């Protein structure tokens, strides 16, 4: 017999141990990881760093003149002091200033601004921390100049900082709302604390595991949001399922008659027996449900993108903790409550059943069952209409516009975007290896640079043999460009005349990669990162979708012994998620709610986010589907009545699924308050998917499809039917004592 105190003590000690180990290792989360490490752009970056000690420009100072232009002597002197100060800072690898280089592209068209570019040492977390600190020190007014600070490291640092602050605010918003809803739903204030407690323990465990994983692999800062959302949401879902089933067993036909009508007349033995039956009935559902969520999240690991793989690991950790704690810790806590799990304010002598004989969901299911084709067709038509904007989806990447308009980093970046003809802070790097094998090496390098400079959308090409523009040499080699050659490797810095993250930027990358060369060439830089990330996502998407579909099909087949049910579930989920993505395109790409939601529409959606939303939402949708179908199958196996089983399943799970979805949507809706657009999109998309699935799909579409399929719903080839020919005997479960 498992002792309640022992179970709780062991669980708490395990979590404390995990958390202590995570603090001891002190690993940091990464703000990057969006580029596939084996892509052409990533390999180009590796050669640049290893052979030339060149890294991407992470810090950009936008220096403005408070009077006159940037060439005024007093402005030049102040800018020179600023440049020297920046170069002397620890962790700064290199600094390039307009006032030293005199490159026209480092000066704005109106002469009011000029740039100072810097690269920083260290890995992503180190650079981000350093960039954030330097931005705080350098930003502001200094005599005759003003200094704005931006750059990819600065934007990443501010994004990380905002995500942390926004997550705390989201929790402060969501927690009171969840507690109020749970108290009203369970009608026991103390009992309402139990699902939240289990959820908080799952979040602690998930965060600890993420920190430990960060020691051996890149883990994104976004993982914290996934751990909080899934750990808390799924724990509450599973806890409600177990609590409701326990209430049913306490008030069901197998429980002894309670003469008091309050549950206090039940003996400890009868309560423990009811809890064991509830554990046996709901435990299998929770286990399969958690497995389907984990499988969906593992679909993210198919993509060779560190950001998505870290989200997969974090999501699986949160899901496992939610399931394990719900099946081990929760029963121990419920055993301590005794009759306290039953709702208050029941008339004396009335038995404590969970739902009324004919709930609103029962009546709706009966109405749908009378005309399933009409109801199913109407819901399908609505979902198809919602999905229509998906046909015009455009995928991009996160940039400074992921931050709010009030962000100083973004304001400086807007000056770059609108005031400068070239894109000095976002150059493309063309890296060549094997140059020693080319005949007439110097001439080959120059000829290739000329060809690069002739590509449409190129402002200038700086290389080891000089500077080139519009197909002619525009400058002789300098000390800086001579360092762009080492042994049999060389590189060229290509200054684009177009916005890197745009359709024109994509065309420029393709055109540069198409230029013939006598050596091996790789093109890198922000625009190339975007192209390679998009291509990788699109090429791996069929494999991820196939993996999720096949494994989910097999899991549902194993649970229900039917070939039809998995097919139904997959098709219904696909339709529901298509509608969700259609709304996301309409809102975030087209910007129809940009005012109320306070974000800037860029005409595209970050490419990784729809994949993340799909995998998480698919798993949660299957989660609710398993809740419903498990009760339908249980009744069908007992009675053989297909129509009655549908009504019974809806009756017994409708309120639970809807309320659990409302709570989970509350958690995700808290993310919509974030000042980071990507987090808004994640929260909005997941909240919408959860509510749409629970209230529309599970309430109307699934009952309609089940009625239309009739008894064929349970069909499977004979060999697959044998394990499910008879209801499985109730498994032996350990009794949770009160010692």
VENUR-V440351 format. One record per backbone hydrogen bond with DSSP energy under -1.0 kcal/mol. CO is the residue of the C=O (numbers start at 0). NH is the residue of the N-H. Records with the same first field share a line. If there is no record, write none. Layout:
# VENUR-V440351
CO->NH ; NH
This chain:
# VENUR-V440351
1->736
2->6
3->7
4->8
5->9
6->10
7->11
8->12
9->13
10->14
11->15
12->16
13->17
14->18
15->19
16->20
17->21
18->22
19->23
20->24
21->25
29->220
32->306
35->38
38->42
39->43
40->44
41->45
42->46
43->47
44->48
45->49
46->50
47->51 ; 53
57->153
58->117
59->149
60->115
61->147
62->113
63->145
68->71
71->75
72->76
73->77
74->78
75->79
76->80
77->81
78->82
79->83
80->84
81->85
82->86
83->87
85->88
88->91
90->120
93->118
95->116
96->100
97->101
102->105
103->106
105->114
107->110
110->69
111->64
112->107
113->62
114->97
115->60
116->95
117->57 ; 58
118->92 ; 93
122->126
123->127
124->128
125->129
126->130
127->131
128->132
129->133
130->134
131->135
132->136
133->137
134->138
139->146
141->144
143->65
144->141
145->63
146->139
147->61
149->59
150->154
151->155
152->156
153->157
154->158
155->159
156->160
157->161
158->162
159->163
160->164
161->165
162->166
163->167
164->168
165->169
166->170
167->171
168->172
169->173
170->174
173->177
174->178
175->179
176->180
177->181
178->182
179->183
180->184
181->185
182->186
187->191
190->193
192->196
193->197
194->198
195->199
196->200
197->201
198->202
199->203
200->204
201->205
202->206
203->207
204->208
205->209
206->210
207->211
208->212
209->213
211->214
212->215 ; 216
218->29
219->222
220->223
221->225
222->226
223->227
224->228
225->229
226->230
227->231
228->232
229->233
230->234
231->235
232->236
233->237
234->238
235->239
236->240
237->241
238->242
239->243
240->244
241->245
242->246
243->247
244->248
245->249
246->250
251->254
262->265
266->270
267->271
268->272
269->273
270->274
271->275
272->276
273->277
274->278
275->279
276->280
277->281
278->282
281->285
282->286
283->287
284->288
285->289
286->290
287->291
288->292
289->293
290->294
291->295
292->296
293->297
296->299
297->300
298->301
299->302
302->304
304->308
305->309
306->310
307->311
308->312
309->313
310->314
311->315
312->316
313->317
314->318
315->319
316->320
317->321
318->322
319->323
320->324
321->325
322->326
323->327
324->329
328->332
329->333
330->334
331->335
332->336
333->337
336->339
337->340
338->341
346->349
350->352
358->362
359->363
360->364
361->365
362->366
363->367
364->368
370->374
371->375
372->376
373->377
374->378
375->379
376->380
377->381
378->382
379->383
380->384
381->385
382->386
386->389
387->390
388->391
389->392
393->604
395->606
398->401
399->402
401->676
403->406
406->410
407->411
408->412
409->413
410->414
411->415
412->416
413->417
414->418
415->419
418->108
422->425
427->493
428->523
429->491
430->521
431->489
432->519
433->436
434->437
439->443
440->444
441->445
442->446
443->447
444->448
445->449
446->450
447->451
448->452
449->453
451->454
454->457
456->496
459->494
460->467
461->492
462->465
465->462
466->473 ; 474
467->460
468->471
471->468
474->466
477->481
480->483
483->490
485->488
487->433 ; 434
488->485
489->431
491->429
492->461
493->427
494->458 ; 459
495->422
499->501
501->505
502->506
503->507
504->508
505->509
506->510
507->511
508->512
511->514
519->432
521->430
523->428
524->528
525->529
526->530
527->531
528->532
529->533
530->534
531->535
532->536
533->537
534->538
535->539
536->540
539->543
540->544
541->545
542->546
543->547
544->548
545->549
546->550
547->551
548->552
549->553
550->554
551->555
552->556
553->557
554->558
555->559
556->560
562->566
563->567
564->568
565->569
566->570
567->571
568->572
569->573
570->574
571->575
572->576
573->577
574->578
575->579
576->580
577->581
578->582
579->583
580->584
581->585
582->586
583->587
584->589
585->591
590->593
592->596
593->598
604->395
605->608
607->611
608->612
609->613
610->614
611->615
612->616
613->617
614->618
615->619
616->620
617->621
618->622
619->623
620->624
621->625
622->626
623->627
624->628
625->629
626->630
627->631
628->632
629->633
630->634
631->635
632->636
633->637
634->638
635->639
640->644
641->645
642->646
643->647
644->648
645->649
646->650
647->651
648->652
649->653
652->656
653->657
654->658
655->659
656->660
657->661
658->662
659->663
660->664
661->665
662->666
663->667
664->668
665->669
667->670
668->671
669->672
670->673
675->679
676->680
677->681
678->682
679->683
680->684
681->685
682->686
683->687
684->688
685->689
686->690
687->691
688->692
689->693
690->694
691->695 ; 696
692->697
695->699 ; 700
696->701
699->703
700->704
701->705
702->706
703->707
704->708
705->709
708->711
709->712
710->713
711->714
714->562
716->719 ; 720
717->721
720->723
721->724
